[in-house]
Each structure stands twice: as C-alpha cells, then as structure tokens.
Amino acid sequence: MSDQVDKRSDPPAMHAAGADTILMNFLLGSSGARLAASSLRSGAEVGVTFTNLAGEWRIFSNDAGGIAFESGKALDPDFELRIPPRALNSICSRLDADVGDLGIAFFEHIKAREPDLKIEATVHSGLLKLTRRGWLGVIARGGSKVVMWMAQKGLRGPGAIATAIARLKG
C-alpha cells in the first residue's frame, strides 16, 4: 500500500470533533480542496455517510463557485461515499496538501483493504455527466501526480478513467 494511506493512529485533535465537523473544517480550510472544488460545476454532488456517525450529508458545488457541505440526503449524487474515522482523519489531516496529493490519498483509501482505512465509493453518474459537472477537471487539477499514480495502477490512456468509473458504478 502507498505511503499516502496513513496507518498511524488518529491525531489527538481529531478526536474532539465529530466526523461531520472534521470534514467541514477540512473542506473550508484546505487550499487543495478549495482548488479542486473550483473545477466543479452546477449540479456536482456527493452523498456522504460516516461509519461512526448516524445521518447523511451532502457535498455540492455552490452558486459562488465553491463547495458546500450540509446535513441531509444528496439530491442527485454523482458519488456516494461511506467513510470510516481513520480514513477521514488521514485525509483531513493533510490541510497543506495540493490537489494531486489529496487525490492520490483519496484513491488509496478507496483501494485500501483494511476496513478502518477503506472509503467505500459508489458512482451513480456516467462519464458524460461527470465531465459536464467538472469532475474530470478535478482530476486534471491533480496534474502529473494523479496521472502517474493512475498509470502505476494500470490505468493508462483516454479509456482509463472510464474503466475506473465502471468498476465503481453502482
């Protein structure tokens, strides 16, 4: 497994807040997350559940060209994520990471085998809808880091993203 997945124990500061608060603070405080969100267009939405907290949340592009996070069921999610605490803490502790490093960390958690590190992801939108909503722009913002990581995982060429999406499609 890559060094992008943090196998150490959770940072102490993370234990004081709920998973929803941790994710909200990360989305607002991470320059990499904000830059990634700037690629998203109207309608982009992710449904989120946490393994240690009851309820549902949604991440979506807002009218100001940023990202919003709120309690409630996603209306038309492109993805649904089920996130355990260690995976959340691993990603959200990277406030200074760039888009590429965040993308790789996120993908490593999707591929993780350990249940407490694995983010379960289900894709609901097809490639055309994902493109229209700006998700491929997020991958492009990750630049060569993400492309190299994908190539190392056997995802090469224009069909690579479509292949990866098909594997996650629910």
N, C-alpha and C positions, 0 to 999 in steps of 0.2 A: 504494500500500500504506500502511496506517496506520503512525503512529509507534510503535505498540505492538510492532512487529517490529523488533528491534534489529539493524541492519545493520553495526554496528561490529564490530571483531574481538573475539574472546573475552577476557573479563577474565583477566589472568595467573594469578590464584589458582585458576581453574577448571581449568587445565592440569595441575595437580599430582595431582588425584584422578581416579579412573575415573568413567565416566558413572553407574554404579550408586550410587557413594558420593555424587556430586553430588546426584542425585535424592533419595536417602535423607535427606541433610542438609537439603535444601530442605523435604521433607515434614515433618520434625521441627522445623525452625527457623522456618518461615513461619507467622505468625499467620493470614494469609489462607487458606493451605492447610489448617491445622487447623480453622478455622471452616467451610470448605467441607466437610471430612470429617465434621464433626459432624452434617450433614444425612443422611449415608449410613446405610443400614440393613443388617442382616444379609444376606449374600449379594452385596452390591455388590463387584464385582471388575473389575480392568483388567489385561490382559496387556500386557507391555512388552518391546520389544526395542530395542536401540540399534544404529545403523548402524556404530559403531566399536568394538563390544564383543560378543564371542560370548556366547551364552546367552540365557536368558529369565528374566523377573522377573514378579512379580505385586504389584499394589497392591490391598488389600482392607480392608473395614471389620472392625475387630477387636471382640472382646466388650466392651471397655471404652468403646465408642462413639467410638473414634479410628480412626486409619488405620495400617495396617501395610504394610511393603514387604519382600519377601524374594525370594531367588533361587528359581527354579522356574517351571514352566509353570502358567498360570492354570487353575483347575479348571472354572469356568463364567463366563468373562468376558462382561461387558456390552459392553466395547470392547476392541480391541487397538490399541496404538499402536506405531509404529516411529519412533524419534526420532533425528535427526542431532545431532551435538555443538553446532552453533551455535544450533539451536532450543532445546536443553536449557539451554545457558548463558544464553540470552536470558531464558527464563522463570525459571530458578533464581537468577538474579542479582537478582530482584525480591523479596527477603525481606520488605520492608516494604509490599508492595502489598496492597491489600484484595482481597476475593473478586471484585468486579466487574472490577478491572484485570487480575487473573490470568486470569479467564475470557475477557476480550477478547484478551489476549495469546495464550492457548491457541488460540482460534478463528482469530486472524490467522495463526498458524503452520499451522493446518490448511488455510487458504486460500492460503498462500504459493505462489508459482510457482517460486522458486529452490529447487533440491533440498536445499541445505545448510541451508535455513530451514524446509522443509516437514515437518510431522509428518503421517505417513500414519496415518489413523484408519479403522478398520473397526468398525461397530456390529453386534453379534450379538443384542442383545435388542430386543424391540419396546417400544412406548411404555408399555404397561401394566406390564411387568416393570421398565422403567427408573423408572417412577413408584413402584412398590412398593419398589424398592431405594433410593429417595431422591435419584436424580439430578436430578429436576426441582426438588427443594428446593435443590440446589446452584446451579442457575440462578437460582432465586428469591433466594437469598442475594446474588447478584451485583447485584440490585436494578435501579434505573433505568439504570445504566451499560450493563448487558448488554442490557436491553430496547431501549434507544436504538440500540445498536450493531446488534442484530438488525434493527430497523426500517430502519436505513440500508442494510442489505444486502437489503432487500425481504422480510424475514421478519416479517410482521405478523399479529396475531390468534392465536386459540387453535390453529389448524392449523399455525402457523409452525414450531413445534418438531417436530411430526410430519413435516412436509415436509423439514426439515433432516436429521432422523434417516433418513428414507427415502433421501436422497441418499448417505448414508454406509453404509447397510446392506450387509453382505457376504453 
